[in-house]
Amino acid sequence: MANYQLYTLILSFIISIIIGLIVLPILKKLKIGQIERQEGPESHFKKQGTPTMGGIIMILTLIIVTIIMCIIYSKTESAVIFNLLPLVVTIIGFGVIGFIDDFKKLVLKNTDGLKPMYKILGLLVISVAFIIYYIIIKKVSMEIFIPVFKEYIDIPIYVYIPFLIFVILGTTNAINLTDGIDGLATGVTTIIIATLTVIGITLGSKEIVLLGSILCGANMGFLIFNMHPAKVFMGDTGSLMLGGAIASIAIYLQMPLILIILAIIPIIETISVMIQVIYFKKTGKRVFKMTPIHHHFELSGWNENKVVIVFSIITLISCVIGLFTI
């Protein structure tokens, strides 16, 4: 499997672009367009109608490239493929929950989409299924790596399972909140997944390296259509898929805590919303001009490209720091 990372990434990148060129006209024809919030930034109103549910591009790329990898390596690296497939199925599962939400909102014109309770329930079911595979079938020890201290600690199962569920639900929600500016979620998650892939290389986890290469290639191909001014948005289909991917990979590597460092931007986005809601309920005033916090910077005069560049640089720096903590 020499140089398989680079070949896989390039293949995934090319296939992602090809699928994008096919899917984008279909989304336009079906008039599956973005619905901008009335309370959102005025500059976003011009995006009304831009094709969304573009996460389909990444999901299809993941499926196609995974099938190709299975064909190529099924005999020589059967163990790698065996470990890869449950991860891919899990990630697609998160994307499907997002797809159902997008489909209800954009195709069935149900503005509420998938009810929050049903969405959480769907994510919870997939999370529990993954954890059952991870603990019972794969029989991974209940250890978590502590960054900086560079040690593994044993966690009791009654703490371990709820913690992993919290990591998955928290990460999917955080990436979902980060997806609000052209190219922001795509750029930030690509850097995070690339970093997790590097960690996979250092730990000798070929399935994670293979999966990370596929996802990075798919993201970069999608970014061609998603960079400002975006021709397509990922929707919940893409954001839940990417959030699930990041959480699943980190858990598989027994390093969920490292997301505190790597995913600093999605965490800040989430915290900004929490602060705004709590403070507004207590005082009737706002801490930020608008949340998630990327909108605050927009309303402060930053253009979208500046927000994406600055947030991506912060993510890159945090990921480099994260690599030094392992």
GUMI-962516 format. One record per residue (C-alpha): x, y, z; chain. Coordinates in steps of 0.1 Angstrom, whole numbers, plus 5000, padded with zeros to 4 digits. Layout:
REM residues N
MIKE   px   py   pz chain
MIKE    X    Y    Z     A
...
//
This chain:
REM residues 326
MIKE   px   py   pz chain
MIKE 5000 5000 5000     A
MIKE 5030 5023 4994     A
MIKE 5019 5059 4987     A
MIKE 4983 5048 4989     A
MIKE 4974 5080 5009     A
MIKE 4984 5103 4980     A
MIKE 4968 5082 4953     A
MIKE 4936 5078 4973     A
MIKE 4934 5115 4980     A
MIKE 4939 5125 4943     A
MIKE 4914 5099 4932     A
MIKE 4888 5111 4957     A
MIKE 4894 5147 4947     A
MIKE 4889 5140 4910     A
MIKE 4858 5119 4916     A
MIKE 4843 5145 4939     A
MIKE 4847 5172 4912     A
MIKE 4831 5149 4886     A
MIKE 4802 5141 4909     A
MIKE 4798 5178 4916     A
MIKE 4796 5186 4880     A
MIKE 4768 5160 4877     A
MIKE 4749 5167 4909     A
MIKE 4749 5205 4908     A
MIKE 4728 5208 4876     A
MIKE 4704 5183 4891     A
MIKE 4700 5203 4923     A
MIKE 4694 5234 4902     A
MIKE 4668 5217 4880     A
MIKE 4650 5204 4911     A
MIKE 4652 5239 4926     A
MIKE 4666 5226 4958     A
MIKE 4678 5260 4970     A
MIKE 4690 5276 5002     A
MIKE 4665 5292 5025     A
MIKE 4681 5321 5043     A
MIKE 4670 5331 5078     A
MIKE 4652 5364 5079     A
MIKE 4672 5372 5111     A
MIKE 4705 5363 5094     A
MIKE 4730 5388 5079     A
MIKE 4715 5409 5051     A
MIKE 4745 5401 5029     A
MIKE 4733 5365 5029     A
MIKE 4699 5372 5013     A
MIKE 4714 5371 4979     A
MIKE 4723 5335 4985     A
MIKE 4686 5326 4986     A
MIKE 4680 5298 4961     A
MIKE 4716 5287 4959     A
MIKE 4716 5248 4955     A
MIKE 4721 5230 4988     A
MIKE 4722 5194 5000     A
MIKE 4756 5194 4984     A
MIKE 4768 5170 5011     A
MIKE 4755 5144 4986     A
MIKE 4786 5150 4966     A
MIKE 4809 5140 4995     A
MIKE 4788 5110 5005     A
MIKE 4787 5096 4969     A
MIKE 4825 5102 4967     A
MIKE 4830 5083 4999     A
MIKE 4809 5054 4987     A
MIKE 4825 5052 4953     A
MIKE 4861 5055 4964     A
MIKE 4855 5031 4993     A
MIKE 4842 5005 4968     A
MIKE 4873 5010 4946     A
MIKE 4896 5006 4976     A
MIKE 4877 4974 4986     A
MIKE 4883 4960 4951     A
MIKE 4920 4970 4951     A
MIKE 4929 4959 4986     A
MIKE 4903 4932 4995     A
MIKE 4929 4904 4991     A
MIKE 4961 4920 5001     A
MIKE 4947 4942 5030     A
MIKE 4915 4924 5040     A
MIKE 4919 4934 5077     A
MIKE 4922 4971 5067     A
MIKE 4890 4969 5046     A
MIKE 4872 4950 5074     A
MIKE 4880 4978 5098     A
MIKE 4873 5006 5073     A
MIKE 4837 4995 5063     A
MIKE 4820 5000 5097     A
MIKE 4835 5035 5099     A
MIKE 4823 5044 5064     A
MIKE 4788 5030 5072     A
MIKE 4787 5051 5104     A
MIKE 4797 5083 5086     A
MIKE 4772 5077 5059     A
MIKE 4745 5071 5086     A
MIKE 4751 5106 5100     A
MIKE 4749 5121 5065     A
MIKE 4716 5103 5060     A
MIKE 4701 5119 5091     A
MIKE 4711 5153 5076     A
MIKE 4698 5143 5042     A
MIKE 4663 5135 5057     A
MIKE 4663 5169 5074     A
MIKE 4673 5187 5042     A
MIKE 4649 5167 5021     A
MIKE 4619 5176 5043     A
MIKE 4629 5213 5043     A
MIKE 4639 5218 5007     A
MIKE 4620 5192 4987     A
MIKE 4589 5187 5008     A
MIKE 4589 5224 5017     A
MIKE 4585 5216 5054     A
MIKE 4602 5246 5069     A
MIKE 4607 5229 5102     A
MIKE 4625 5200 5086     A
MIKE 4632 5170 5108     A
MIKE 4620 5177 5143     A
MIKE 4649 5183 5167     A
MIKE 4639 5153 5189     A
MIKE 4639 5130 5159     A
MIKE 4672 5143 5146     A
MIKE 4688 5138 5180     A
MIKE 4672 5103 5182     A
MIKE 4686 5094 5148     A
MIKE 4721 5106 5157     A
MIKE 4718 5088 5190     A
MIKE 4709 5055 5173     A
MIKE 4739 5057 5149     A
MIKE 4762 5068 5178     A
MIKE 4751 5038 5199     A
MIKE 4755 5014 5170     A
MIKE 4790 5027 5164     A
MIKE 4800 5024 5200     A
MIKE 4786 4989 5203     A
MIKE 4807 4979 5173     A
MIKE 4837 4997 5187     A
MIKE 4835 4982 5222     A
MIKE 4819 4948 5217     A
MIKE 4828 4937 5182     A
MIKE 4862 4954 5178     A
MIKE 4868 4949 5215     A
MIKE 4888 4981 5220     A
MIKE 4900 4988 5255     A
MIKE 4882 5016 5273     A
MIKE 4912 5039 5274     A
MIKE 4914 5075 5264     A
MIKE 4945 5093 5254     A
MIKE 4952 5125 5274     A
MIKE 4969 5151 5253     A
MIKE 4999 5170 5267     A
MIKE 5003 5144 5295     A
MIKE 5007 5118 5267     A
MIKE 4992 5090 5287     A
MIKE 4962 5067 5284     A
MIKE 4937 5063 5312     A
MIKE 4911 5037 5318     A
MIKE 4875 5049 5320     A
MIKE 4847 5029 5336     A
MIKE 4822 5017 5311     A
MIKE 4793 5036 5327     A
MIKE 4813 5069 5321     A
MIKE 4829 5058 5289     A
MIKE 4798 5052 5268     A
MIKE 4779 5084 5278     A
MIKE 4811 5104 5272     A
MIKE 4815 5089 5237     A
MIKE 4779 5097 5229     A
MIKE 4785 5133 5241     A
MIKE 4816 5136 5219     A
MIKE 4797 5125 5188     A
MIKE 4765 5146 5194     A
MIKE 4786 5176 5204     A
MIKE 4809 5174 5174     A
MIKE 4781 5169 5148     A
MIKE 4763 5199 5163     A
MIKE 4794 5220 5164     A
MIKE 4803 5214 5127     A
MIKE 4766 5221 5119     A
MIKE 4769 5255 5135     A
MIKE 4802 5262 5118     A
MIKE 4785 5257 5084     A
MIKE 4773 5293 5078     A
MIKE 4798 5309 5055     A
MIKE 4810 5299 5020     A
MIKE 4838 5274 5025     A
MIKE 4841 5277 5062     A
MIKE 4830 5243 5075     A
MIKE 4846 5226 5045     A
MIKE 4880 5243 5051     A
MIKE 4880 5238 5088     A
MIKE 4870 5202 5087     A
MIKE 4895 5193 5060     A
MIKE 4923 5206 5082     A
MIKE 4910 5187 5112     A
MIKE 4905 5154 5093     A
MIKE 4940 5158 5077     A
MIKE 4955 5162 5112     A
MIKE 4936 5131 5124     A
MIKE 4950 5113 5093     A
MIKE 4985 5123 5102     A
MIKE 4979 5109 5137     A
MIKE 4966 5077 5120     A
MIKE 4999 5075 5101     A
MIKE 5020 5078 5133     A
MIKE 4999 5051 5150     A
MIKE 5000 5028 5120     A
MIKE 4962 5028 5115     A
MIKE 4959 5021 5078     A
MIKE 4921 5022 5078     A
MIKE 4921 5057 5093     A
MIKE 4947 5069 5069     A
MIKE 4927 5055 5040     A
MIKE 4894 5070 5053     A
MIKE 4911 5103 5060     A
MIKE 4926 5105 5025     A
MIKE 4892 5098 5010     A
MIKE 4874 5124 5031     A
MIKE 4901 5151 5025     A
MIKE 4900 5145 4988     A
MIKE 4862 5146 4988     A
MIKE 4862 5178 5008     A
MIKE 4887 5195 4985     A
MIKE 4867 5186 4955     A
MIKE 4836 5199 4971     A
MIKE 4854 5231 4980     A
MIKE 4858 5239 4943     A
MIKE 4821 5245 4943     A
MIKE 4817 5257 4978     A
MIKE 4843 5285 4980     A
MIKE 4830 5321 4979     A
MIKE 4808 5328 4960     A
MIKE 4794 5293 4966     A
MIKE 4777 5275 4938     A
MIKE 4764 5249 4963     A
MIKE 4761 5245 5000     A
MIKE 4766 5212 5019     A
MIKE 4734 5215 5040     A
MIKE 4729 5193 5071     A
MIKE 4737 5164 5047     A
MIKE 4773 5174 5047     A
MIKE 4777 5191 5081     A
MIKE 4763 5161 5100     A
MIKE 4784 5137 5079     A
MIKE 4816 5156 5085     A
MIKE 4809 5161 5122     A
MIKE 4802 5124 5125     A
MIKE 4834 5116 5106     A
MIKE 4856 5137 5129     A
MIKE 4841 5123 5160     A
MIKE 4842 5087 5148     A
MIKE 4878 5089 5137     A
MIKE 4889 5105 5170     A
MIKE 4871 5079 5190     A
MIKE 4886 5051 5169     A
MIKE 4920 5064 5175     A
MIKE 4911 5066 5213     A
MIKE 4918 5103 5212     A
MIKE 4884 5121 5215     A
MIKE 4899 5146 5240     A
MIKE 4923 5159 5213     A
MIKE 4893 5175 5196     A
MIKE 4893 5201 5223     A
MIKE 4925 5214 5206     A
MIKE 4919 5204 5169     A
MIKE 4883 5216 5168     A
MIKE 4888 5249 5186     A
MIKE 4868 5268 5160     A
MIKE 4837 5246 5160     A
MIKE 4839 5247 5199     A
MIKE 4841 5285 5199     A
MIKE 4812 5286 5175     A
MIKE 4791 5265 5198     A
MIKE 4801 5283 5230     A
MIKE 4792 5317 5213     A
MIKE 4757 5304 5207     A
MIKE 4753 5292 5243     A
MIKE 4766 5325 5257     A
MIKE 4743 5345 5235     A
MIKE 4712 5325 5244     A
MIKE 4719 5324 5282     A
MIKE 4728 5361 5284     A
MIKE 4698 5372 5263     A
MIKE 4674 5352 5284     A
MIKE 4687 5368 5316     A
MIKE 4692 5404 5304     A
MIKE 4674 5408 5271     A
MIKE 4707 5420 5256     A
MIKE 4733 5404 5233     A
MIKE 4769 5397 5239     A
MIKE 4776 5393 5201     A
MIKE 4760 5411 5172     A
MIKE 4749 5377 5159     A
MIKE 4758 5341 5165     A
MIKE 4773 5317 5156     A
MIKE 4803 5339 5160     A
MIKE 4813 5340 5124     A
MIKE 4782 5362 5118     A
MIKE 4795 5386 5145     A
MIKE 4827 5391 5125     A
MIKE 4807 5396 5093     A
MIKE 4785 5423 5109     A
MIKE 4818 5438 5123     A
MIKE 4829 5444 5087     A
MIKE 4848 5413 5078     A
MIKE 4840 5398 5044     A
MIKE 4834 5361 5041     A
MIKE 4868 5353 5027     A
MIKE 4885 5370 5056     A
MIKE 4865 5350 5081     A
MIKE 4873 5317 5064     A
MIKE 4910 5325 5061     A
MIKE 4914 5336 5097     A
MIKE 4893 5307 5111     A
MIKE 4912 5283 5089     A
MIKE 4946 5297 5100     A
MIKE 4935 5294 5137     A
MIKE 4925 5258 5130     A
MIKE 4958 5250 5113     A
MIKE 4977 5265 5143     A
MIKE 4956 5246 5168     A
MIKE 4961 5213 5148     A
MIKE 4999 5218 5147     A
MIKE 4998 5224 5185     A
MIKE 4976 5193 5188     A
MIKE 5002 5172 5170     A
MIKE 5028 5182 5196     A
MIKE 5006 5171 5224     A
MIKE 5006 5134 5214     A
//
